[in-house]
Amino acid sequence: MSNERPVYDDMAFLTYGVGIRRQSIFYGNSLTRQVCTDKKQVFQNVLGNIRASTTEVPKKLSKVENYKKNSSHLKFPLQQDLEDDNIFVSEESVQIIKFHGSYQQDNREQRKKGEQKKYQFMLRLKLPSGDMPSSLYRVLDDISMEFGNNTLRATTRSSFQIHGVLKQDLKTVFQKIIKAGGSTLGGCGDVNRNIVTTPAPFQTPEYIEARRLAYVLAEILAPQTSSYAEIWLDGEKAGEIEFWKRNMDMKQVTELRSFDNGRGIITGDPVEPIYGETYLPRKFKIGITVPGDNSVDLYIHDIGIVVISEGNEIIGYNVTVGGGLGRTHNKEQTFPRLADHLGFVRRDKIYELVKAIVAVQRDYGNRESRMLSRMKYLVHNMGIDAFRELVESYFGEKVEPWRPLVAWKHEDYLGWFEQGDGKLFLGVPILNGRIKNDSSMQLKTALRVLIDTFPHIRLNVTPEQNLLVKEIEPSTKEQITRIFKEHGVALVEDISVIFRDSMACPAFPLCPLAVTESERIMPNIVKRIETLFHHCGLSKVPLIVRMTGCPNGCARPYTAELGLVGQAFVYKDKVNEAELETVLEPLFAYYRLEKQRGERFGDFCFRKGKEALLEYAQNFNPETDSSKNGTKTD
């Protein structure tokens, strides 16, 4: 039994660079919390006057707060900007359109001096738990070919992104998604984002409950503004209700959303009862899972929820708060953070508790500096005990102590599994989440053939950027396998253990925050790491490798065993990409030499500590300390 956060609390991290960008390699204890020890601090002092030493105190609200306030619940000036002839929208609308599920981007590689940037838009779907019918996927596939860049991208929050949409086509694309029973509202912006769950469609009570709760919470926390329909459907009601609502009691959901316990959760705003006119200070993320299944990286969310049962009865949930991975380069007051244990709540109280936590972030989160506005900084500054007390003042009762759990295990659900209802599901690895065709693999075509041949199947995007094919009749297993093989699609048995556990964000050329490459160079980086692992006698040892093009951590590098982050914490400073093997070989050799049986690379680095790693690397001799001079391989 375990009451502890997972062992990935402290991992080995690496920053990297390509071309002329020289960056840093590091091993870091970046997720260690500095817990507030003064238990006598009252809320007003903590939040109103001192904002702990890790923060700067700006003198006024951020400009995005004013954009939200002046938008009339996410309508202006976006509605006007979409009607002009420009290929871009205004600065204010760039922020407002995020709430509608879209980011304005430009292709850096198409920039030319003296010419206008090549603006385009990315759309991100809202897919609670990552589940979707094949009919919606078919529409997305069509959109990507007709209006996008002919690819789809599975995200680390179990959703899909469409890149390359021009402004003139935005309304058409939005309408196609909505009319197919999909939505992008809340895919981005300062609201609750896509709720992720363990993707496995097992038919046990705990797994069923995780999915059910995700759907209900997604709707309780969904923006209620009419601007989405007014802008994209010209005020008309959507012809198709979102697919996840079709089996929900929406009257009950509305009652749960609007219920007012009189303790400040409900704002009084006539449009947004939970969010109010300025919504949340920053994005908000929720992950839901079952004991032992850490496929969602539970401790990196604003709220983490674990389904707790006794026998076959769901009795309640363990709840974590204050996780988050983003940071800002050269701003040491920003940092990744793992969540704390808030406690346990009975099943019928979970909705009010989640609303109470959201309300605390709404009312006390930092609206002055956006780099310090995530709820993790609020929890960090107050300390978990004071934060829990504040939540309880909104909730109206005490949060019960955390229930003991079994040890966590990293799960990716690749390969064939039984669902538990007589049907099967297949986990298909998607390299960096990019669904495309190329000379070696026709993944996009394979998926289209699959859903056209078996229209009853459902798909599920996983938090690892992979795809589950669900609702498979056992009699079709061989046929489905053959479809993938005929199109050159590698299944789990065809890929290495390191490729299996690798992820990268898109980065160049479209992400405006990227400072270097990620997705496009990740395959080559992984091959080089594999070669080095083999050289060090670690050929079959798994390693979680994740890469991002900036410190924001979209691919969750800070919870990897080896994280590659564009400009971040320093293990060794200013290392060129060409020196990757030279810097990593002594670390891998040291790991091979002194790791304990079954010990993962990240755990080994944490146990040894930074100084020991540096000392070994300094004295390392590749001629005498290579794998050829030892026999230990486990």
N, C-alpha and C positions, 0 to 999 in steps of 0.2 A: 504494500500500500504506500502511496506517496502523496504528501501534501505540498510538495515542492514544485516550483517552476521547472521546466525541462532543462536538461544539461546544456542546451545551446545558449544559456545565459551569457556565456563568454566564449567567443570563437576566434578563429584565426581569420584575419581579413587582409585583403590586398587591394591597393589602388594601382591604377595602371595608366598607360598612355600609348598612343600610336603616333606615327609621323613625327611632327615637330613638338608635340605636346609631351613634355617630360613630367612624370607624376611620381607617385609614392607607393611603396609597398609597406604593408604594416601587419602586425599582429596586434589586436586590441581588445581591451576590456571595456568596449564602448557601451555596453548595455547595463553596466553596473549602476544601480540607483544610489543617489545621495539622499538618504531619507531624512526628512525634517524631524529633529529630535525634540523640539520645543512643543510639548503637548498642550501647553497652556495658551497657545496662540488662538485668538478668536477669529472668526471668519472675516470680520471687518479689517482687522490688522493684516491678516495674511493677504487678502485680496485687494483691499483699498489703498494700503499705504506702502507695503514693503515689497510685494512681488519678488520673491527670493532673489538672492544674489546672482542667480543664473540668468536674470532677465535685465534688459534695458527698459527704461520707463519712458516711452514716447509721450509727447505732450498733447497729441490729438488723435482722434480716430483715424484708422487707415482710410484711404480714399475709396477702397472697395466697399466699406461700410456705407459711405454716402451714395455710391452707385446703387447699392441694394435698396437703400431707403427711398431713393428717388425713382425707382423703377416701377412703382405701382404694382408690386408683387410680380416682378420678373417680366414686365412687358416693355417698358421704355428704357432707352431709345431703340431697342432691338427691332421692334415692329416697324419703325420708320427706316432704319438702316437696311433692312431686307428689301425695301422697295426701291432703293436708288440703284444707279448703274455701276457703282464701285464693285471691285472684286473682293473687297474686304468689308469688315464692320468696324465701328468706332471702338476706341479704348473702353468706353463704358459697356458697350455691347459685347466685347470680348469676354468680359466678366459675367454678364447676364446670360449669355448663350450657354455657358457652362452648365447652369442649372437645367437647361433643356437637353443636356446630354451631348454637347459638341464643343470642340476646341478649334480655334482658328490657328492654323499653322502655315509655314511657308517652306518650300523645298530649298534648303541652303545651297544645294549643288546646282540649282538652276539660277541662282542669283548672278546678275551681271551689273557691273558698276554703271551707275547712271540710269538703270532700269528699275521699274517697280518690282517689288518682290512677287514671287509666284504663289499667291495666297491660295490656300485650299482648307478644307475642314475635315476633321475627324469626328465621327459619331460613335458613341459608346452606348450599348444597350443596357437596360435594366433587366437582369435575369435572376430573380431571387433563387438562391441555391445553385445557380448555373444551369438549371433544367430548361429545355425548350422542345417543342414539337418539331418534327422534321419539316413541316410545312413552312414554319418561320425561317428555318435555316435555308430553305430553297429560295425564299425571297431575298435573304441577305446575300446569297450567292449571286443571284441575278443582279442585285444592286451593285455589288462589287465589280461586276463585269461591265455594266452599262454606265455607271456613274463614278466608280472608284478606281483604284489602281490594280484591280483584278486579283487582290488578295483579301483574306480576312485574318484578323488577329485575335487569338484567344488571350485573354488577360489573366493576370494573377489574382483577380477578384471574380473569377468564374463568369466572365462575360465575353462579348465580342465587340471588336472595334472595326469600323470601316474607314479606311484612309483614302484621301485624294478626291473628296467630293467638292465640287466648285459651288460658290455661293449661289449662282443662278439655278442650281439643281437642288438646293437644300430642301425647299418646301416639298418638292416631288419625292425626295428620298424619305423625309419624315413621314409623309402621308402613306407611302408604301409600307413602312415598318408598322405604323399604327393600324392600318387597315388589315394587316396580317396578324393582329393580336399581340404585337410587341409594343415596346415603349422605350424611350430614352430619357424620360423625365426622371431626374435624380441620379442619372448615370455619372454626373460630375456636379460640381458646385458645393456650396456650404450647407449641405444637408446630409442626411443619412445616405450613404452610397449603397452599392449593391451588397446585399447580405450574403456572405458565403457560408456554406455548410460543408460537412463531409460529403463528398459527391457520391459515395457508394449508395446504390438504390436498394440496400438490404431491406427486407420486410420485417425486421424486428421492431418492437415498440419504440425503442430509443431512436433508431434511424428514421422511422416514420415521423416521430415527434420533432426531430431536428428540422426536417423539411417543412412540416406544418407550421412550426413556430416562425421560420424564416418568412413564409408567405404572409402571415398575419402581421408580424412586426414591420415588414416592408410596406404594408398598406397603412398601418397606424402612423408611420413616420414619413409617408409619401407627401410631397408638397400638394397643397389643396388649391392652389391658384388656378384660375381658369385661363391664364395667359397661354398655356401650352396649346390648348384647343383653339384659342382665338388666333394665335399666330400661325400655327401649322395646318389647322383644319378650317380656317376662316370662321371660327366660332361654331362650327358644326360638331355634333356629338359623334364620337368615333363609332364607326359601323360595327367594329368588333371589340368586345371587352378584352382586356389583357388576359392571356390564356391562363395565368395562374389564379385569376379571380373566379374562374368559371365554376369552381366547386366550393367557393367560399361563401359564407353568410356575410355579405357586405353590410347589411344593416347592423349586425353585431359588431363588425369592425369599426363602423362609424361611431357606434356608442362607446366602444373602448377608447377611440381616439379623443372624443369630445368629453368624456367623463371628467368632471371637475371635483377633486377632493377638497377644494378650498385652501390648498397649501401652496399655491403659486405655480403649479405646473401649467395650467391653462392661461394663456396670455390675455385673453379678451379681444384679440384681434379677430375681426369678423371673417377673415379669409383663412388665416393660418393660426388655428387655436394653439398649436404646440410651438411653432417656430416664431410667430410674430412677423412683423414687416421686414425685419433685417435678417431673418433666418439665423443660422448658427455662425459663430465666429470663423469657423473653418470646416473642412470636410470631416465627416464622422463615419466610422467603420465598425461593423459588427460581424463577428464570426460565431458560428454555432456548431457544436460537435457532441460526441458521446464519449464516455470515459475510455481512455486508452488510445483513441484515434486522433492523432494530431496532424491530420491532413490539411488543416486550416491554419497552421501556425497560430494557435489560440492566443498566445500572449502578445501579439503585435497589434491587436485591435483596440479601439476605444472601449468597446464592450466585448467581452468574450463570454459565451454561455455554454455550459456543459449540462446535458440532460441527465438527470439523476432518477433512477428507478429502484423500486423494491419489488422483486419478483417480476411480474409483467406489468406493474402499475407505475406510471410516471408520477413521482411525488413532488418534483421541483427541479431547481437548477442551481448549480454553482455559477457565480458571476465574477468575472475579472474586469478591472477598469484601468485605463491609463497607458495602454500600449500605443506604439506608433514608431515608425522607422525613419521618417524624413528628417533631414538636417540641412543646413545652409552652409556652403563652403566658406571657410575662414570666419565663421560665426560660432565660437566655441560655446556660447550659451544655448546653442541648439544641439540636439543629440537624439539618437535612437533610444527607445526605452521599452522594456518589457513591462507588461501589466502587473498590477497587484491583485491579490485576492480580496474582493469586496465581501463575499460571503455567500450564503445560501438563501434562496427564497422559495416559498411554496408555489406550486404550479399556478394557482389562480391569481397570484400576486405579481407575476413576471411582467405583465404589461405596464402596470403602474410603476414598478421599479425602473424599467427601462425609460419610461417617460420622465421619471424623476431625475435620472442621471442626465438625460438630454437637457432637461430644464436647467440643471445646475451648470452645465457647459454653456447653455444659451445665456444665462444671467451673469455668470462669473468668469467665463472664458475671456481671454485677452482679445479685445477688438481694436487695439491700438497698433500692434505689430503683428503682421500675418505670419511671420516666421516663428512667433511664439504663441500662436493662437490655438494649436491643437490641445485637446483635453489632457494629454500626457503631461504638459507643463503645469496645468492646474493641479493635477494629482501630485506631481513632483513637488511643487511649491508648498502645498498644504500638508503633505504626508497623508498616507492612506487612512489613518484614524480620523483626522479632522475632515477629510473628504467624505468618509462614510457617514460621519455625524451630520454633515451638510445635506447629503443625499437623503438621510432619514428624516430631516426636517421637512423635505418636500414629500417624501414617501408616506410619512405619517405613522411609521412603526419601525422597530428595530430590524436590521438585517441579521439573520441567523448566522452562526459560525459556518465556515467552509466545511463541506463534507469530504472525508478522505477519498482519494481516487487511486485506481491502479496506475502503474507507470505508463507514461506516454510513449507512443511509437509513431515514427514517421511513416505515413502510408501514401502511396501514389495510385494504387488500384490499376496498374497497367497489366494487361493480359486478360485471360478469361476467368470469370467468376459466376457463381450461381447467385441469383437475386434472392432466392428463398421462396419464390412463388411458382416454381417450375420453369422460369425463364432465365436467360443468361444476360450478362453484360460484358462488353469487351473494352478494355482501356487501351486507347491508341496513343502512342507517344507523338507529340507534335513539336518538332525542333523549334524552340523559342516561341512557340505559340503561333507561328506563321503558317497559314493554310494557303498554299500556292502550288503551282506546277513549275517544275524546272526540268532540266535535261535528264536528271537521275531519278526523279520521283514525281508522279502525277497525283499528289495528295488531293488537290482540289477536285479533280475529275473523279477520283475514287469515291469521295464522299458524296458527290452528286449522283453517281451511278448507284451507290448504296441506298440513298433515300428515295430515289426513283423506283428502285427495285423492291424496297421494303418500306413503303410509306407509313407503316404503323409504328416504326421504331421511334424512340426519342433520343435526344442527344444531351449530354451534360458536360459543360466546360468545367475543368477542375482548377483548384488554386495553384496547380503546378503547370498551367497552360496546356494541359493535355485534353483529350476528348474521350468521354465514355459513350459508347453506343449501347443503348438500353432496350429492354423489352424484346430481346432476341429469342425466337423459338429455337430450341436445341437442334431441331432438324435442319436449320439453315446455317449452322455454325461453319461447316466446311465451305459453303458457298460464299459466305461473308469473308472468311479468311482468304479465299481465292480472289475475290474482288480487290482486296488490298495488295495481295502479292502480284497480281497481273499489272498493277499500276506502279509497282516498285516501291510500295509503302513499307517501311521497316516497322515491324511490330516489336514487342518488348524483347523477344528472344533474339532479335537481329541487332540490337544496340548494346553498347558497352555499359558497364555499371556507372561510369562517370557521366556519359551522355544522358543516361536515364535521369540523373539527378541534377542536371544543369538547367539554368534559366537565364534569360537576358531580357532587358527592356529594349524598346525600339531604338532609342537614341537618335543618332544621325540617320537621315538628313532632315527629319521632320520635327522632332521634339525641340521646342525652343529652349528648354532647360539643359539640354545635353552639352557637355564640354568635351566629349570624345566619343568614340565608337562603342558599340555594345553588341547588338544583335548580329550585325554583319560580320564581325570578327570572332564571335564566340565559338563557332565550330572549329576554327583553326586553333584558338587558344585551348580548347578542350583536348584536341588531338595532341598538342604539345604537352599538356599536363599528363595525359595518358602515357605518352612516351617516357616522360620523366618518372612516372609512377612505376612503369615496367622496369626501367633502368634501376630503380631503387628496390626492386623485388616486391612490389605491391600490386601486381597485375590485376588481381581479382578483388582488391579491397575497394569498397564503395567510398565515394567522396561527393559531398554536396557542394557544387560550385555554382555561384550566381554572380551575374555581372550587371552593373548599371552604368550609364554614361554620365551620371551626376550623383551627388550625395543624397538625393531624395529617396532612393531606396525602393523604387517601384517593383523591382524583381526580388525584393527581400534579401539583399546580400548580407545584412547584418545578422541574420539568423542562419546563414550558411556556414559550412565548415571552412570554405575558402570563398571569401567574398571579394569581388573585383569592383571597385567603386571609383568612378571618375573623381579624383581629388578628394581624399578623405584622411582618416587617421594614419599616422606614420609608423611603419615598422622600419622601413629603410627609405630615405628620401631621394627623390629625383632619379628614379630608375626608368630607363627607356624600355619600351616594349621588347626590344631585341634581347634584353638581358633577363627575360623572364626565367629561363631555365637555370641560369647561373644563381639567381636569388632563391629560387624555390628548391633546388636540388638538396642543399644541406638540411632544409626543414623536413623534406620527405625522407632523407636518409636517417636523420635523427629519429623520426617517427618509426621507421622500420626497425631501427636498432633497439629502441627502449619502450615501445608501446606495450601495454598490457593486453592480455588475451581479450579480443572482442572490442578493444578501445578504439573509438572513432578519432579521426585526425583532430577535429575541433576540441574534443575532450582532452586529448593528449597535450595540445598547445596550452589549454587552460591549466592543466595540472603542472606542466613544466614552468610556465610563466615566460614573459617576454625576455627577461634578462638571460635565462638559460638558453632560449632559442638563439638570441644574439651571440652569446658566448660560443655555442656549438658552431654556428655559422662562421664565426670569425676564425675558428681553428680547423674548419673543415678542409679536408684534402680529397678532391674527387678521385685521385689515383689510389689512395689507401682506404678511404671511407665509403667506397661505392658498394653496391649490392653484391659484388663478386667476392667481398671479403667477409661475408657472414652468411648464415643459413636461416636466420629467423625471418619468416614470411607471414606468419599469422597476424 
